[in-house]
């Protein structure tokens, strides 16, 4: 029996396939993907004054409303993904949030040297989160479709 080089390249080791099939794996992945959002949202909720001051520090107003909206998007978007309830909506809300945060919090075009590099690293990290959120939305839709076909 021969295996083509493509099959050998694309095959998943059995132990990896088993680990990926564990029910806890996907839930843990969704929880970790959304960690920056729900952790930030909980912190802002526990110290709303600091959240308001942060929004004001970025020149956003009215700062209390911006802080409240930020908390809502971070916590609700995360919950929708973690709980697999309209993960496309949670991911979409968090993607828009991240895209809006980049020019507000990481204006790399306004700085030079090491500070520019630092801000660009944050932008790259944010883009990576967007990619992960896109995958979460895509996988949530695929699992929903698979459930409809099986049912």
C-alpha positions as a printed Julia matrix, in Angstrom:
151×3 Matrix{Float64}:
   0.0    0.0    0.0
   1.46   3.32  -1.03
   0.68   6.72   0.34
   0.98   9.75  -1.86
   3.11  12.59  -0.6
  -0.03  14.74  -0.41
  -1.77  12.24   1.89
   1.3   11.99   4.11
   1.54  15.79   4.3
  -2.15  16.29   5.11
  -2.66  13.39   7.51
  -3.2   14.21  11.16
  -1.43  12.01  13.71
  -3.92   9.82  15.58
  -3.11  11.34  18.98
  -3.71  14.84  17.62
  -7.01  13.78  16.02
  -8.12  12.28  19.35
  -7.18  15.43  21.26
  -9.04  17.6   18.75
 -12.1   15.36  19.04
 -12.35  15.73  22.82
 -15.46  17.78  23.66
 -13.43  20.05  25.97
 -10.93  21.0   23.25
 -13.23  23.22  21.2
 -14.74  24.86  24.28
 -11.32  25.56  25.72
 -10.22  26.98  22.37
 -13.23  29.31  22.22
 -12.63  30.41  25.81
  -8.95  31.12  25.2
  -9.61  32.9   21.9
 -11.98  35.29  23.64
  -9.84  35.65  26.81
  -8.55  39.15  25.97
 -12.13  40.36  25.55
 -13.91  38.8   28.52
 -10.97  39.43  30.85
 -10.94  43.1   29.83
 -14.73  43.32  30.05
 -14.79  41.87  33.57
 -11.99  44.21  34.65
 -13.84  47.21  33.26
 -17.08  46.07  34.88
 -15.39  45.7   38.28
 -13.76  49.13  37.99
 -16.11  51.19  35.87
 -14.45  54.43  36.92
 -11.13  53.25  35.47
 -12.93  52.1   32.31
 -14.48  55.55  31.97
 -11.11  57.23  32.52
  -9.54  54.96  29.89
 -12.19  55.95  27.33
 -11.74  59.63  28.19
  -7.96  59.22  27.89
  -8.45  58.13  24.29
 -10.6   61.22  23.68
 -13.83  59.23  23.41
 -17.03  60.78  24.67
 -19.32  60.47  26.36
 -16.8   58.3   28.21
 -19.3   56.47  30.48
 -21.38  55.43  27.47
 -18.28  54.32  25.54
 -17.1   52.32  28.56
 -20.51  50.66  28.96
 -20.69  49.81  25.25
 -17.17  48.4   25.35
 -18.05  46.16  28.3
 -21.24  44.97  26.59
 -19.49  44.13  23.31
 -16.57  42.4   25.03
 -18.7   40.27  27.36
 -21.64  39.51  25.09
 -19.49  38.86  22.03
 -17.32  36.47  24.03
 -20.34  34.69  25.52
 -21.93  34.15  22.1
 -18.74  32.48  20.87
 -18.0   30.44  24.0
 -21.6   29.19  24.32
 -21.96  28.61  20.54
 -25.04  30.8   20.35
 -24.78  32.79  17.13
 -20.98  32.72  17.17
 -21.0   34.62  13.87
 -22.66  37.54  15.64
 -20.27  37.46  18.6
 -17.26  37.19  16.31
 -18.57  39.96  14.05
 -19.12  42.3   17.0
 -15.63  41.62  18.36
 -14.06  42.03  14.91
 -15.7   45.44  14.48
 -14.59  46.37  18.01
 -10.98  45.41  17.25
 -10.98  47.24  13.91
 -12.29  50.36  15.63
  -9.74  50.04  18.46
  -6.71  49.95  16.17
  -6.76  53.6   15.05
  -7.84  54.8   18.5
  -5.37  52.89  20.65
  -2.53  52.06  18.26
  -1.97  54.97  15.84
   1.35  53.68  14.52
   1.35  56.23  11.69
   1.69  59.04  14.23
   4.87  57.77  15.91
   8.42  56.9   14.87
  11.16  54.41  15.7
  10.69  51.91  18.5
   7.25  53.28  19.36
   6.07  52.65  15.79
   7.36  49.08  15.96
   5.62  48.6   19.32
   2.3   49.88  17.99
   2.6   47.79  14.82
   3.15  44.69  16.95
  -0.15  45.42  18.7
  -1.84  45.87  15.32
  -0.43  42.51  14.18
  -1.7   40.87  17.37
  -5.13  42.4   16.78
  -5.17  41.13  13.2
  -4.32  37.65  14.49
  -7.29  37.86  16.85
  -9.48  38.87  13.92
  -8.3   35.77  12.04
  -9.12  33.57  15.01
 -12.55  35.17  15.34
 -13.19  34.56  11.65
 -12.32  30.88  12.17
 -14.61  30.7   15.22
 -17.5   32.11  13.2
 -16.75  29.75  10.31
 -16.49  26.7   12.55
 -19.64  27.64  14.4
 -21.52  27.81  11.11
 -20.09  24.47   9.94
 -21.07  22.7   13.17
 -24.55  24.18  12.88
 -24.84  22.97   9.28
 -23.6   19.5   10.28
 -26.24  19.37  13.02
 -29.0   20.2   10.52
 -27.81  17.49   8.14
 -27.64  14.89  10.91
 -31.05  15.86  12.31
